[in-house]
Amino acid sequence: MTLEETLNELLVRLFKDLMEIESKCLITEEFQDISNNDMHIIEAIGVDEPKMMSEVAKLMSVTTGTLTKAIDALNEKGYVERKRNSKDRRVVWLTLTDKGRRAFYHHEQFHRQMIEHIKSGLSDQETTVLIYALAKLADYFKKIYMDGDEEAAFESWIDIEEGA
């Protein structure tokens, strides 16, 4: 198998496995009424401050129309609350309910455990190389496939790694 074939196989398998494993770990009995995508919407809304619909749509790389359908379902299931801005009724603020916060922290815990497991099997040097390689890959995808601001994503990861 060539280097290119090996890289392709690893990337395809990694993406597929990560999505499948994440789904199995996240969609527990408590959260069986939502999907992986719903969990990522909950993650984008976050637990800190209310977020505007348009902001969450941008984070999810979808239109506000597409997000509206998902938010309607999450609202009906008790994960998300939506409030209109009193001064500008076109602005819709999203916050998580207690149930939504539990889902958020459940998702966060999955990612925390995944990262800890990865780090525990690597030396500091290997971790640095992995971060560098993943940053280059993320930068490539952002530049090739994403619309909008394409400013130096890779360079920002390098700055983080170098402690800048």
C-alpha positions in Angstrom: 0.0 0.0 0.0 1.4 3.4 -0.9 1.8 6.2 1.6 -1.1 8.1 0.0 -3.4 5.0 0.2 -2.4 4.5 3.8 -3.1 8.1 4.7 -6.4 8.0 2.9 -7.4 4.8 4.6 -6.5 6.1 8.0 -8.3 9.4 7.6 -11.5 7.8 6.3 -11.5 5.1 9.0 -10.7 7.7 11.7 -13.5 10.0 10.7 -16.0 7.1 10.4 -15.0 5.5 13.7 -15.0 8.8 15.5 -18.5 9.6 14.4 -19.7 6.1 15.3 -18.0 6.0 18.6 -19.2 9.5 19.5 -22.7 8.5 18.6 -22.6 5.4 20.8 -21.1 7.3 23.7 -23.2 10.4 23.6 -26.7 9.0 22.8 -27.3 7.3 26.1 -30.7 6.4 27.6 -31.0 9.9 29.1 -30.3 11.5 25.7 -31.9 9.0 23.3 -34.3 11.6 22.0 -31.6 13.6 20.2 -28.9 13.0 17.6 -25.2 13.6 17.3 -26.0 16.8 15.3 -28.2 18.0 18.1 -25.4 17.4 20.6 -23.2 19.6 18.4 -25.8 22.3 18.3 -26.0 22.2 22.1 -22.2 22.4 22.2 -22.3 25.5 19.9 -24.9 27.2 22.1 -22.7 26.5 25.2 -23.4 27.2 28.8 -21.8 30.6 29.3 -24.0 33.3 27.8 -27.0 33.3 25.5 -26.1 33.1 21.8 -27.9 34.6 18.9 -29.4 32.2 16.4 -27.2 33.7 13.6 -24.1 33.1 15.7 -24.9 29.4 16.3 -25.8 29.0 12.6 -22.4 30.4 11.7 -20.6 28.1 14.2 -22.5 25.1 12.7 -21.9 26.3 9.1 -25.6 26.2 8.3 -28.3 28.7 7.4 -30.5 30.1 10.2 -33.4 28.5 8.4 -31.8 25.1 8.7 -30.9 25.8 12.3 -34.5 26.9 13.1 -35.9 23.4 12.4 -33.3 21.8 14.7 -33.9 24.4 17.4 -37.7 23.9 17.2 -37.1 20.2 17.9 -34.6 20.8 20.7 -37.0 23.3 22.2 -39.9 20.9 22.1 -37.7 18.2 23.8 -36.7 20.6 26.6 -33.0 21.2 25.7 -33.1 24.7 24.5 -35.0 27.9 25.2 -35.4 30.7 22.7 -36.1 34.3 23.5 -36.6 37.3 21.3 -34.7 40.5 21.9 -37.1 43.1 23.3 -35.6 45.9 21.2 -35.2 44.0 18.0 -37.7 41.2 17.5 -35.7 39.7 14.6 -32.9 38.8 17.1 -33.4 35.4 18.7 -31.3 34.4 21.7 -30.7 30.7 22.6 -29.9 29.3 26.0 -29.7 25.8 27.3 -32.2 24.5 29.8 -31.0 22.3 32.7 -31.5 19.3 30.5 -29.5 21.0 27.8 -26.7 21.8 30.2 -26.6 18.1 31.3 -26.3 17.1 27.6 -23.5 19.8 27.1 -21.5 18.5 30.0 -22.0 14.9 28.9 -20.6 15.7 25.5 -17.8 17.7 27.0 -16.9 14.7 29.3 -16.7 12.4 26.2 -14.2 14.8 24.6 -12.2 15.3 27.8 -11.8 11.5 28.2 -10.9 11.1 24.5 -8.1 13.7 24.8 -6.8 12.3 28.1 -6.6 8.8 26.6 -4.8 10.1 23.5 -2.3 12.2 25.6 -1.6 9.3 28.0 -0.2 7.2 25.1 2.1 9.8 23.6 5.3 11.5 24.7 5.5 15.3 24.8 7.3 15.2 21.4 4.7 12.9 19.9 1.9 15.2 21.2 3.6 18.2 19.6 3.9 16.4 16.3 0.3 15.3 16.4 -0.9 18.8 17.2 1.2 20.2 14.3 -0.1 17.5 11.9 -3.8 18.0 12.9 -3.5 21.8 12.7 -2.2 21.5 9.2 -5.0 19.2 8.3 -7.6 21.4 9.9 -6.1 24.4 8.1 -6.3 22.6 4.8 -9.9 21.8 5.2 -10.8 25.3 6.3 -9.0 26.9 3.4 -10.4 24.4 0.8 -13.9 23.8 2.0 -15.1 26.6 4.3 -16.6 30.0 3.3 -15.8 33.1 5.2 -12.8 34.2 7.2 -9.9 32.0 6.2 -7.2 33.8 8.2 -4.2 31.8 9.4 -5.9 29.0 11.3 -2.8 26.9 11.1 -0.6 29.7 12.3 -2.8 30.3 15.3 -2.3 26.6 16.3 1.4 27.0 15.9 1.3 30.0 18.2 -0.6 28.0 20.8 2.0 25.2 20.6 4.9 27.6 20.9 3.3 29.3 23.8 3.0 32.7 22.0 
